[in-house]
Amino acid sequence: MLFNTLDSALDAERAVFIGYDPKEDAAAKMCAASIRRHTTVDDLIIIPVIRDQLLAYGLFNRPLDPLGSTQFSITRFLVPYLMGYRGVGIFFDCDMLITRDIKEMFDLFDAQYAVQVVKHDYSPKTEVKMGGLPQTTYPRKQWSSVVIYNCDHPATKQLGKQVVESASPRYLHRFEWLEDEQIGSLPLEYNYLVEEQEGSGELPFNIHHTLGAPLFRDKQRVEYADLWRDEFRLTFGREFAEHDFIT
């Protein structure tokens, strides 16, 4: 079983959430499979953040962000709410592969912070992002793509359902709902941006194909593409084929 049900988060002390977009269904499943393949965490809960499901259950009511590149550009911020404002929730964008035990990341949790992120400070190298959409540049870009949420923290509890449904994308993605000292740092390898960063030569914990995974035809020779294809084969039991490309 790759995924757990949405309601299982309410009974969990810790859980992993993966952003889900129908056009990147394979990527979300590969991310989950890579986590399960390496984990030693018993009964690990992994939940896809599916917008249509949240709408159907009355857990979210907001139009799609016209500038967002995925259906989870806003729903990612529901993690504390979905956890019942208790425990630890880790959020990942779907275009990521985890190469080691997720326990390592849970062990980095520090209760003094409301969230912990990789504090990237960069400008994108391209004018086009995943899927051929226009690239945007703004402060704290990519911070929200990997987040450890301290759902018990008083500051996190202010991130209510109504706030997520109504606040501007800028307010949410730039963590303007937090004081700077409430945002903890994670090592760079926990959100390694393929095509945007120079690697250390060692395999990072989290390979983030932020400009597009090899699901896209023009991404067949990017860094870690062979590892990605290996993960595809391990997840689906077959080789990546022509009909798998996102068009």
C-alpha positions as a Markdown table, in Angstrom:
| # | Residue | x | y | z |
|---|---|---|---|---|
| 1 | Met | 0.0 | 0.0 | 0.0 |
| 2 | Leu | 1.5 | 3.3 | -1.1 |
| 3 | Phe | -1.0 | 5.7 | 0.5 |
| 4 | Asn | -3.1 | 5.9 | 3.6 |
| 5 | Thr | -6.6 | 7.4 | 3.9 |
| 6 | Leu | -7.0 | 11.1 | 4.6 |
| 7 | Asp | -8.7 | 10.6 | 8.0 |
| 8 | Ser | -5.7 | 8.5 | 9.2 |
| 9 | Ala | -3.8 | 11.7 | 9.8 |
| 10 | Leu | -6.1 | 12.7 | 12.7 |
| 11 | Asp | -4.9 | 9.7 | 14.8 |
| 12 | Ala | -1.2 | 10.1 | 13.9 |
| 13 | Glu | 1.7 | 11.5 | 15.9 |
| 14 | Arg | 3.5 | 11.9 | 12.6 |
| 15 | Ala | 2.7 | 11.6 | 9.0 |
| 16 | Val | 4.0 | 12.4 | 5.5 |
| 17 | Phe | 1.9 | 14.4 | 3.0 |
| 18 | Ile | 2.6 | 14.5 | -0.8 |
| 19 | Gly | 1.2 | 17.1 | -3.1 |
| 20 | Tyr | -1.0 | 15.5 | -5.7 |
| 21 | Asp | -1.9 | 16.7 | -9.2 |
| 22 | Pro | -3.6 | 14.3 | -11.7 |
| 23 | Lys | -1.2 | 15.1 | -14.5 |
| 24 | Glu | 1.7 | 14.0 | -12.2 |
| 25 | Asp | 0.0 | 10.9 | -10.7 |
| 26 | Ala | 3.1 | 8.8 | -11.5 |
| 27 | Ala | 5.4 | 11.3 | -9.7 |
| 28 | Ala | 3.3 | 11.2 | -6.5 |
| 29 | Lys | 3.3 | 7.4 | -6.5 |
| 30 | Met | 7.1 | 7.3 | -7.1 |
| 31 | Cys | 7.7 | 9.7 | -4.3 |
| 32 | Ala | 5.6 | 7.6 | -1.9 |
| 33 | Ala | 7.3 | 4.4 | -3.1 |
| 34 | Ser | 10.8 | 5.8 | -2.6 |
| 35 | Ile | 9.9 | 6.8 | 1.0 |
| 36 | Arg | 8.4 | 3.4 | 1.8 |
| 37 | Arg | 11.3 | 1.5 | 0.2 |
| 38 | His | 13.9 | 3.1 | 2.5 |
| 39 | Thr | 11.9 | 3.6 | 5.8 |
| 40 | Thr | 12.3 | 1.8 | 9.1 |
| 41 | Val | 9.4 | 3.7 | 10.5 |
| 42 | Asp | 6.7 | 1.2 | 11.6 |
| 43 | Asp | 3.2 | 2.0 | 10.3 |
| 44 | Leu | 4.3 | 5.1 | 8.4 |
| 45 | Ile | 1.4 | 7.1 | 7.2 |
| 46 | Ile | 1.7 | 8.7 | 3.8 |
| 47 | Ile | -1.2 | 10.8 | 2.5 |
| 48 | Pro | -1.7 | 12.4 | -1.0 |
| 49 | Val | -3.1 | 15.9 | -0.8 |
| 50 | Ile | -5.8 | 15.5 | -3.4 |
| 51 | Arg | -7.7 | 18.7 | -4.1 |
| 52 | Asp | -10.8 | 17.1 | -5.4 |
| 53 | Gln | -11.0 | 14.8 | -2.4 |
| 54 | Leu | -10.7 | 17.8 | 0.0 |
| 55 | Leu | -13.4 | 19.6 | -1.9 |
| 56 | Ala | -15.7 | 16.6 | -1.8 |
| 57 | Tyr | -15.2 | 16.2 | 2.0 |
| 58 | Gly | -15.8 | 19.9 | 2.6 |
| 59 | Leu | -12.3 | 20.3 | 3.9 |
| 60 | Phe | -11.3 | 23.0 | 1.4 |
| 61 | Asn | -13.1 | 25.5 | -0.7 |
| 62 | Arg | -11.0 | 27.8 | -2.9 |
| 63 | Pro | -10.7 | 28.2 | -6.7 |
| 64 | Leu | -7.4 | 27.1 | -8.2 |
| 65 | Asp | -4.6 | 29.6 | -8.1 |
| 66 | Pro | -4.4 | 30.9 | -11.7 |
| 67 | Leu | -0.6 | 31.4 | -11.2 |
| 68 | Gly | 0.0 | 28.1 | -9.5 |
| 69 | Ser | 1.6 | 25.3 | -11.5 |
| 70 | Thr | -0.1 | 22.5 | -9.6 |
| 71 | Gln | -3.4 | 21.7 | -7.9 |
| 72 | Phe | -1.6 | 21.6 | -4.5 |
| 73 | Ser | 0.0 | 25.0 | -4.7 |
| 74 | Ile | -2.4 | 26.1 | -1.9 |
| 75 | Thr | -3.6 | 22.9 | -0.4 |
| 76 | Arg | -0.1 | 22.1 | 0.9 |
| 77 | Phe | -0.8 | 24.5 | 3.8 |
| 78 | Leu | -3.7 | 22.4 | 5.1 |
| 79 | Val | -1.2 | 19.9 | 6.7 |
| 80 | Pro | -1.6 | 21.2 | 10.3 |
| 81 | Tyr | -5.4 | 21.3 | 9.9 |
| 82 | Leu | -5.5 | 17.8 | 8.5 |
| 83 | Met | -3.3 | 16.6 | 11.4 |
| 84 | Gly | -5.8 | 18.1 | 13.9 |
| 85 | Tyr | -3.2 | 20.6 | 15.0 |
| 86 | Arg | -1.2 | 17.9 | 16.8 |
| 87 | Gly | 2.0 | 15.9 | 16.0 |
| 88 | Val | 4.5 | 16.3 | 13.2 |
| 89 | Gly | 3.6 | 16.5 | 9.5 |
| 90 | Ile | 6.1 | 16.5 | 6.7 |
| 91 | Phe | 5.0 | 17.9 | 3.3 |
| 92 | Phe | 6.7 | 17.1 | 0.0 |
| 93 | Asp | 6.0 | 18.3 | -3.5 |
| 94 | Cys | 5.3 | 15.3 | -5.7 |
| 95 | Asp | 8.3 | 15.7 | -8.0 |
| 96 | Met | 10.7 | 14.4 | -5.4 |
| 97 | Leu | 12.5 | 11.1 | -4.7 |
| 98 | Ile | 13.7 | 10.2 | -1.2 |
| 99 | Thr | 16.9 | 8.2 | -1.1 |
| 100 | Arg | 17.3 | 7.4 | 2.6 |
| 101 | Asp | 15.1 | 6.6 | 5.7 |
| 102 | Ile | 12.5 | 9.2 | 6.4 |
| 103 | Lys | 13.2 | 8.7 | 10.0 |
| 104 | Glu | 16.3 | 10.9 | 9.5 |
| 105 | Met | 14.0 | 13.8 | 8.7 |
| 106 | Phe | 11.6 | 13.1 | 11.6 |
| 107 | Asp | 14.7 | 13.1 | 13.8 |
| 108 | Leu | 15.5 | 16.6 | 12.7 |
| 109 | Phe | 12.3 | 17.9 | 14.2 |
| 110 | Asp | 12.9 | 20.7 | 16.7 |
| 111 | Ala | 9.9 | 21.7 | 18.8 |
| 112 | Gln | 11.0 | 25.3 | 19.2 |
| 113 | Tyr | 10.0 | 26.0 | 15.6 |
| 114 | Ala | 6.6 | 26.2 | 14.0 |
| 115 | Val | 8.1 | 24.9 | 10.7 |
| 116 | Gln | 11.5 | 23.8 | 9.4 |
| 117 | Val | 12.5 | 24.3 | 5.8 |
| 118 | Val | 15.5 | 24.4 | 3.5 |
| 119 | Lys | 16.1 | 28.1 | 3.3 |
| 120 | His | 17.0 | 28.5 | -0.4 |
| 121 | Asp | 18.2 | 31.9 | -1.4 |
| 122 | Tyr | 18.4 | 31.9 | -5.2 |
| 123 | Ser | 16.9 | 33.1 | -8.5 |
| 124 | Pro | 15.8 | 30.5 | -11.0 |
| 125 | Lys | 18.2 | 30.0 | -13.9 |
| 126 | Thr | 15.4 | 29.6 | -16.4 |
| 127 | Glu | 12.4 | 31.6 | -17.5 |
| 128 | Val | 10.3 | 28.5 | -17.9 |
| 129 | Lys | 9.4 | 26.0 | -15.2 |
| 130 | Met | 7.8 | 22.6 | -15.2 |
| 131 | Gly | 5.4 | 22.0 | -18.0 |
| 132 | Gly | 6.5 | 25.0 | -19.9 |
| 133 | Leu | 4.8 | 27.5 | -17.6 |
| 134 | Pro | 6.4 | 30.9 | -17.0 |
| 135 | Gln | 9.0 | 31.0 | -14.1 |
| 136 | Thr | 8.5 | 33.4 | -11.2 |
| 137 | Thr | 10.9 | 34.8 | -8.8 |
| 138 | Tyr | 10.0 | 35.9 | -5.3 |
| 139 | Pro | 11.6 | 35.9 | -1.8 |
| 140 | Arg | 11.7 | 32.5 | 0.0 |
| 141 | Lys | 11.1 | 30.6 | -3.3 |
| 142 | Gln | 11.0 | 26.8 | -2.8 |
| 143 | Trp | 10.8 | 27.1 | 1.0 |
| 144 | Ser | 7.2 | 25.7 | 1.0 |
| 145 | Ser | 8.1 | 22.7 | -1.3 |
| 146 | Val | 9.5 | 20.7 | 1.7 |
| 147 | Val | 8.2 | 21.6 | 5.2 |
| 148 | Ile | 8.3 | 19.9 | 8.6 |
| 149 | Tyr | 5.2 | 21.2 | 10.4 |
| 150 | Asn | 5.1 | 21.4 | 14.2 |
| 151 | Cys | 1.4 | 21.1 | 14.4 |
| 152 | Asp | 1.4 | 21.6 | 18.2 |
| 153 | His | 3.1 | 25.0 | 17.9 |
| 154 | Pro | 0.8 | 28.0 | 18.8 |
| 155 | Ala | 1.9 | 29.8 | 15.7 |
| 156 | Thr | 1.1 | 26.9 | 13.4 |
| 157 | Lys | -2.4 | 26.7 | 14.9 |
| 158 | Gln | -3.2 | 30.0 | 13.4 |
| 159 | Leu | -3.0 | 28.5 | 9.9 |
| 160 | Gly | -6.6 | 27.6 | 10.0 |
| 161 | Lys | -8.8 | 26.3 | 7.2 |
| 162 | Gln | -10.3 | 29.7 | 6.6 |
| 163 | Val | -6.8 | 31.3 | 6.4 |
| 164 | Val | -5.7 | 28.8 | 3.8 |
| 165 | Glu | -8.9 | 29.3 | 1.8 |
| 166 | Ser | -8.6 | 33.1 | 1.8 |
| 167 | Ala | -5.0 | 34.3 | 2.3 |
| 168 | Ser | -2.9 | 35.4 | -0.7 |
| 169 | Pro | -0.4 | 32.9 | -2.2 |
| 170 | Arg | 2.3 | 35.4 | -1.3 |
| 171 | Tyr | 1.2 | 35.4 | 2.4 |
| 172 | Leu | 1.3 | 31.6 | 2.5 |
| 173 | His | 4.3 | 30.7 | 0.4 |
| 174 | Arg | 6.5 | 33.4 | 2.0 |
| 175 | Phe | 5.5 | 32.3 | 5.5 |
| 176 | Glu | 4.3 | 35.8 | 6.3 |
| 177 | Trp | 2.1 | 34.1 | 8.9 |
| 178 | Leu | 5.2 | 33.4 | 11.0 |
| 179 | Glu | 7.9 | 35.4 | 12.7 |
| 180 | Asp | 11.4 | 34.8 | 11.2 |
| 181 | Glu | 12.6 | 33.1 | 14.4 |
| 182 | Gln | 9.7 | 30.6 | 14.2 |
| 183 | Ile | 11.1 | 29.2 | 11.0 |
| 184 | Gly | 13.9 | 26.6 | 11.5 |
| 185 | Ser | 16.5 | 25.5 | 8.9 |
| 186 | Leu | 17.1 | 22.1 | 7.3 |
| 187 | Pro | 20.3 | 21.1 | 5.5 |
| 188 | Leu | 20.4 | 21.7 | 1.8 |
| 189 | Glu | 20.2 | 18.0 | 0.9 |
| 190 | Tyr | 16.7 | 17.8 | 2.1 |
| 191 | Asn | 15.5 | 19.8 | -0.8 |
| 192 | Tyr | 18.2 | 19.5 | -3.6 |
| 193 | Leu | 17.0 | 21.3 | -6.7 |
| 194 | Val | 18.0 | 19.5 | -9.8 |
| 195 | Glu | 19.2 | 21.9 | -12.6 |
| 196 | Glu | 19.3 | 24.8 | -10.1 |
| 197 | Gln | 22.1 | 23.8 | -7.7 |
| 198 | Glu | 25.6 | 22.4 | -7.9 |
| 199 | Gly | 25.7 | 19.1 | -6.1 |
| 200 | Ser | 28.2 | 18.1 | -3.5 |
| 201 | Gly | 29.1 | 14.8 | -5.3 |
| 202 | Glu | 27.1 | 12.8 | -2.7 |
| 203 | Leu | 23.6 | 11.5 | -3.3 |
| 204 | Pro | 21.2 | 14.0 | -1.5 |
| 205 | Phe | 18.4 | 12.9 | 0.8 |
| 206 | Asn | 15.8 | 14.4 | -1.4 |
| 207 | Ile | 16.1 | 14.8 | -5.2 |
| 208 | His | 13.7 | 17.5 | -6.3 |
| 209 | His | 13.1 | 17.8 | -10.0 |
| 210 | Thr | 11.7 | 21.2 | -9.6 |
| 211 | Leu | 12.0 | 22.1 | -13.3 |
| 212 | Gly | 10.4 | 18.8 | -14.4 |
| 213 | Ala | 11.2 | 15.2 | -13.9 |
| 214 | Pro | 11.9 | 12.8 | -16.8 |
| 215 | Leu | 8.1 | 12.5 | -17.2 |
| 216 | Phe | 8.7 | 15.4 | -19.6 |
| 217 | Arg | 10.3 | 14.6 | -22.9 |
| 218 | Asp | 12.9 | 17.4 | -22.6 |
| 219 | Lys | 14.2 | 16.2 | -19.2 |
| 220 | Gln | 15.7 | 12.8 | -20.2 |
| 221 | Arg | 19.3 | 13.9 | -19.5 |
| 222 | Val | 19.0 | 15.9 | -16.4 |
| 223 | Glu | 20.9 | 15.0 | -13.3 |
| 224 | Tyr | 19.7 | 11.8 | -11.6 |
| 225 | Ala | 17.5 | 10.9 | -14.6 |
| 226 | Asp | 18.8 | 7.3 | -14.6 |
| 227 | Leu | 18.0 | 7.0 | -10.9 |
| 228 | Trp | 14.5 | 8.4 | -11.6 |
| 229 | Arg | 14.0 | 5.7 | -14.3 |
| 230 | Asp | 15.2 | 3.1 | -11.9 |
| 231 | Glu | 12.6 | 4.3 | -9.4 |
| 232 | Phe | 9.9 | 4.2 | -12.0 |
| 233 | Arg | 10.7 | 0.6 | -12.8 |
| 234 | Leu | 10.7 | -0.3 | -9.1 |
| 235 | Thr | 7.4 | 1.5 | -8.5 |
| 236 | Phe | 5.5 | 0.2 | -11.5 |
| 237 | Gly | 7.2 | -3.0 | -12.3 |
| 238 | Arg | 8.0 | -2.0 | -15.9 |
| 239 | Glu | 10.2 | 0.3 | -17.9 |
| 240 | Phe | 9.2 | 3.9 | -18.6 |
| 241 | Ala | 7.4 | 4.0 | -22.0 |
| 242 | Glu | 6.4 | 6.5 | -24.7 |
| 243 | His | 2.8 | 6.7 | -23.4 |
| 244 | Asp | 4.1 | 7.8 | -20.0 |
| 245 | Phe | 5.3 | 11.2 | -21.1 |
| 246 | Ile | 3.4 | 14.2 | -19.9 |
| 247 | Thr | 2.4 | 16.3 | -23.0 |
